[in-house]
Amino acid sequence: MKVNIPEKYTDLYVKALKEKKQMLQLKINQFKAEINEIDVHLDSLLNLPLFHENEEQNLMHQKTNAYHDQWPWTRKIAYFIDFKKKLIKTMEVVEFIMEKEPELNKAKVRSSVSAALSNKMKKGVYRKFEDPVTNTTYYGPATYFLNLHEPHIEYMPQDLKERLLYNK
Protein backbone atom coordinates (compact mmCIF):
# COMPACT_ATOMS: atom_id res chain seq x y z
CA MET A 1 0.00 0.00 0.00
CA LYS A 2 1.58 3.25 -1.12
CA VAL A 3 0.40 6.49 0.45
CA ASN A 4 1.68 10.03 -0.05
CA ILE A 5 1.66 11.70 3.36
CA PRO A 6 3.38 14.92 4.28
CA GLU A 7 6.38 14.22 6.50
CA LYS A 8 4.96 16.10 9.48
CA TYR A 9 1.99 13.64 9.64
CA THR A 10 3.87 10.34 9.28
CA ASP A 11 4.14 9.79 13.03
CA LEU A 12 0.39 10.25 13.42
CA TYR A 13 -0.30 7.97 10.48
CA VAL A 14 2.00 5.23 11.83
CA LYS A 15 0.33 5.51 15.24
CA ALA A 16 -3.14 5.29 13.66
CA LEU A 17 -2.15 2.21 11.64
CA LYS A 18 -0.73 0.50 14.73
CA GLU A 19 -3.93 1.22 16.66
CA LYS A 20 -6.04 -0.09 13.77
CA LYS A 21 -3.91 -3.25 13.62
CA GLN A 22 -4.32 -3.72 17.39
CA MET A 23 -8.11 -3.35 17.12
CA LEU A 24 -8.26 -5.85 14.27
CA GLN A 25 -6.09 -8.33 16.19
CA LEU A 26 -8.44 -7.98 19.16
CA LYS A 27 -11.44 -8.71 16.91
CA ILE A 28 -9.65 -11.75 15.45
CA ASN A 29 -9.01 -13.07 18.96
CA GLN A 30 -12.68 -12.50 19.86
CA PHE A 31 -13.78 -14.40 16.72
CA LYS A 32 -11.41 -17.26 17.54
CA ALA A 33 -12.83 -17.48 21.06
CA GLU A 34 -16.36 -17.44 19.67
CA ILE A 35 -15.49 -20.20 17.17
CA ASN A 36 -14.05 -22.30 19.99
CA GLU A 37 -17.25 -21.82 22.00
CA ILE A 38 -19.32 -22.92 19.01
CA ASP A 39 -17.11 -26.00 18.54
CA VAL A 40 -17.54 -26.96 22.20
CA HIS A 41 -21.29 -26.40 21.94
CA LEU A 42 -21.54 -28.46 18.74
CA ASP A 43 -19.54 -31.31 20.27
CA SER A 44 -21.81 -31.40 23.30
CA LEU A 45 -24.93 -31.27 21.09
CA LEU A 46 -23.72 -34.06 18.83
CA ASN A 47 -23.14 -36.25 21.89
CA LEU A 48 -26.77 -35.91 22.99
CA PRO A 49 -28.81 -39.14 22.94
CA LEU A 50 -30.95 -37.87 20.07
CA PHE A 51 -27.94 -38.35 17.75
CA HIS A 52 -27.26 -41.87 19.01
CA GLU A 53 -29.40 -44.86 18.43
CA ASN A 54 -30.96 -46.52 21.42
CA GLU A 55 -30.41 -50.24 20.74
CA GLU A 56 -33.49 -51.43 22.67
CA GLN A 57 -35.74 -48.92 20.92
CA ASN A 58 -34.10 -49.73 17.60
CA LEU A 59 -34.70 -53.48 17.94
CA MET A 60 -38.32 -52.92 18.99
CA HIS A 61 -39.04 -50.71 15.99
CA GLN A 62 -37.17 -52.92 13.54
CA LYS A 63 -39.61 -55.72 14.35
CA THR A 64 -42.54 -53.63 13.12
CA ASN A 65 -40.66 -52.34 10.04
CA ALA A 66 -42.53 -49.01 10.25
CA TYR A 67 -41.38 -45.42 10.64
CA HIS A 68 -41.55 -44.02 14.18
CA ASP A 69 -41.40 -40.34 15.04
CA GLN A 70 -39.70 -41.14 18.38
CA TRP A 71 -36.58 -42.36 16.61
CA PRO A 72 -33.40 -40.27 16.81
CA TRP A 73 -32.42 -38.45 13.62
CA THR A 74 -29.77 -41.03 12.79
CA ARG A 75 -32.35 -43.83 12.81
CA LYS A 76 -34.77 -41.82 10.66
CA ILE A 77 -31.98 -41.28 8.12
CA ALA A 78 -30.99 -44.96 8.22
CA TYR A 79 -34.66 -45.94 7.71
CA PHE A 80 -34.88 -43.70 4.64
CA ILE A 81 -31.62 -45.10 3.21
CA ASP A 82 -32.86 -48.67 3.83
CA PHE A 83 -36.10 -47.74 2.09
CA LYS A 84 -34.38 -46.15 -0.94
CA LYS A 85 -31.37 -48.48 -1.12
CA LYS A 86 -29.56 -45.66 -2.94
CA LEU A 87 -27.37 -42.70 -2.08
CA ILE A 88 -29.53 -39.90 -0.74
CA LYS A 89 -29.52 -36.10 -0.67
CA THR A 90 -30.13 -34.18 2.55
CA MET A 91 -33.28 -32.55 1.17
CA GLU A 92 -34.74 -35.95 0.22
CA VAL A 93 -34.46 -37.04 3.85
CA VAL A 94 -35.93 -33.73 5.03
CA GLU A 95 -38.90 -34.04 2.64
CA PHE A 96 -39.46 -37.65 3.73
CA ILE A 97 -39.44 -36.73 7.43
CA MET A 98 -41.70 -33.71 6.79
CA GLU A 99 -44.13 -36.01 4.97
CA LYS A 100 -44.18 -38.35 7.98
CA GLU A 101 -44.16 -35.57 10.60
CA PRO A 102 -45.74 -32.43 9.07
CA GLU A 103 -45.95 -30.68 12.45
CA LEU A 104 -42.13 -30.32 12.57
CA ASN A 105 -40.28 -27.14 11.61
CA LYS A 106 -38.61 -27.77 8.24
CA ALA A 107 -35.56 -25.60 9.00
CA LYS A 108 -35.02 -27.45 12.28
CA VAL A 109 -35.36 -30.82 10.54
CA ARG A 110 -32.86 -29.75 7.87
CA SER A 111 -30.27 -28.65 10.44
CA SER A 112 -30.80 -31.79 12.55
CA VAL A 113 -30.46 -34.08 9.54
CA SER A 114 -27.33 -32.23 8.39
CA ALA A 115 -25.81 -32.48 11.87
CA ALA A 116 -26.64 -36.19 12.15
CA LEU A 117 -25.18 -36.90 8.70
CA SER A 118 -22.06 -34.94 9.58
CA ASN A 119 -21.70 -36.85 12.84
CA LYS A 120 -22.06 -40.21 11.06
CA MET A 121 -19.49 -39.11 8.47
CA LYS A 122 -16.99 -38.14 11.17
CA LYS A 123 -17.40 -41.62 12.65
CA GLY A 124 -16.86 -43.23 9.23
CA VAL A 125 -20.33 -44.80 9.15
CA TYR A 126 -21.43 -42.71 6.15
CA ARG A 127 -19.55 -41.22 3.24
CA LYS A 128 -20.42 -38.51 0.79
CA PHE A 129 -20.14 -38.17 -2.95
CA GLU A 130 -20.26 -34.83 -4.73
CA ASP A 131 -21.69 -34.92 -8.24
CA PRO A 132 -19.04 -33.18 -10.39
CA VAL A 133 -21.70 -31.99 -12.85
CA THR A 134 -24.22 -30.40 -10.46
CA ASN A 135 -22.14 -30.17 -7.24
CA THR A 136 -25.00 -31.96 -5.47
CA THR A 137 -23.89 -33.95 -2.42
CA TYR A 138 -25.09 -37.51 -1.91
CA TYR A 139 -24.69 -39.57 1.27
CA GLY A 140 -24.74 -43.25 2.01
CA PRO A 141 -23.33 -45.96 4.24
CA ALA A 142 -19.63 -46.71 3.80
CA THR A 143 -20.64 -50.09 2.33
CA TYR A 144 -22.19 -48.23 -0.64
CA PHE A 145 -18.72 -47.00 -1.67
CA LEU A 146 -15.82 -48.65 -3.52
CA ASN A 147 -13.38 -46.34 -1.76
CA LEU A 148 -13.48 -43.06 0.19
CA HIS A 149 -14.99 -41.05 -2.68
CA GLU A 150 -16.41 -43.43 -5.28
CA PRO A 151 -19.83 -45.06 -4.84
CA HIS A 152 -20.81 -48.47 -6.22
CA ILE A 153 -22.87 -48.00 -9.38
CA GLU A 154 -25.82 -50.03 -8.05
CA TYR A 155 -26.28 -47.54 -5.18
CA MET A 156 -26.33 -44.46 -7.40
CA PRO A 157 -29.75 -42.87 -8.01
CA GLN A 158 -30.87 -43.18 -11.64
CA ASP A 159 -30.50 -39.44 -12.43
CA LEU A 160 -26.91 -39.49 -11.14
CA LYS A 161 -26.07 -42.61 -13.18
CA GLU A 162 -27.49 -41.01 -16.33
CA ARG A 163 -25.54 -37.79 -15.79
CA LEU A 164 -22.22 -39.47 -15.04
CA LEU A 165 -22.25 -42.70 -17.04
CA TYR A 166 -24.42 -42.32 -20.10
CA ASN A 167 -23.91 -38.70 -21.21
CA LYS A 168 -20.27 -38.89 -22.21
N, C-alpha and C positions, 0 to 999 in steps of 0.2 A: 504494500500500500504506500503510494507516494503522495505526500501532502506538502504543499508550499505554505510554510508558516513563518511569519516574521520572527527573527531571532529572539526578540524580547519576550515572545509568548511560548517558546519551546518548553521551558520548565513547567509552565501551567499545563501545556498539552500532554507532556510526559506524565505528569501527576494525574491528570484526568484519565488517561489511558490505563494507568496502573490501577486506579480506583475501579474503573469499568471492568478490568480483568478480574479484580478481586470479587466484585459483585457477581460476575458470571460464574466464577469458580464456586462461590457460595451456593448459587442456584444449582449448579451441577451436583454438588454434594447433597443438597436437599433432594434432588431428583433420584440420586442413587439410594438414599435412605428410604425414599418412598417406594422405589422399585423393590428393595429388599423386604419392606413390610408387605408388599403385595405378594412376593414369592412365598413368604412365610404363611400368609393367609391362604394362598392357593394350596400349598402343601397340606395345611390343616384341613381345608375343605375337601380335598381329594382323598383324604384318609377317613372321611366320614363313612358310616355304614351304608349310606345310600349309594356309594360308588363301589361297594363290595357285595358280592353275592352271598346271601345267607343260604348255606347248603341245605338246611332242613326245609326252608321255604322253597328253594329251587327244586328239590326232589318232589315235594308235594305237588307243585304246579306242573312239573314235567309229566306226572301221571295223567293229568287231565288234558294235556296238550292244548290248552287254551291260554289266551293272553290274559294277564292279570295286572290291574292298575297298581297293585301294591308292590310290584317288583321294583328293584332298584334300576336305575337307568341302564346299567351294563347288561342286565338280564333282558330288558326290553329291546336293546340293540341286538343282542345275541338271538332273541326270538325272531326278529325281523330278518336277520341274516340267514337263520335256519329256514325261514319261510321262503325267502328269495333264492337261496343257494347260489348267489352271485355277489360280486363286489357291490357295495352300496355307496350312495352319496349321503352326506349329512342331511340334506333337505328331504330325501326320501324317507329317512327314519323319522324326522320331525313330522312330516305329513301323515305318516302311518300312525304315530302316537296321537296326533291331533284328531285323527279319524276315530281312534279308539277312546280318547279322552278329551272331547271337545271343550270341556270346562277349563282346561289348562291354558295358561298364558303361552302363546306361541314363542315369544322371545325368550322366555324362561326355559322352555323345552329345548329350543335351539342351543342356548348356552350350556344347558345341562348335558345334552347329547354330545356337543363338541368337547366338553370337559371330560366326559366319560370315555370318549374315543381317544382323546389325547392321553389319558391315564393308561388305557389298555395298550396304546402304542409304546409308551415309555416302558411298560413291563414286557414288551415283546410279544404280547398275545395277538395284537392286530398289527397290520402293516398298511401303508397307503401307497396308492399309485396315482400319479398325476398324468392325465391325458395330455400329451404334448401338442395336440391340435387345439383343444378348447381350454386347457389349463384347469379342467375340472378334476377335483380330487375324489378318488374312490377308496373305500376302506374294506378290509376283510380280514379274516383270521390268517395267521401266518401260514397255515396249511394251504391256503389258496394261492400261495406265491411259490415260484420256482427258486427265487433268491430274494434278497432284500428289497428289490425294486420292480421285479417282473412277475406279473400274475400268470397263473395257468390259464390257458385260453378258455377252458370249459367254465371258468368262474367269471369270465368277462361278460357284462351285459351285452345284449345284441347290438345296440347302437355303438358301443365302444369297439366291438369286434369289427363292425362294418367300417367305421372311421379309420381304424388302424391297420386292418388286414386286407380289406377288399378294395380300397380306393387308392391303390398305388399306381 
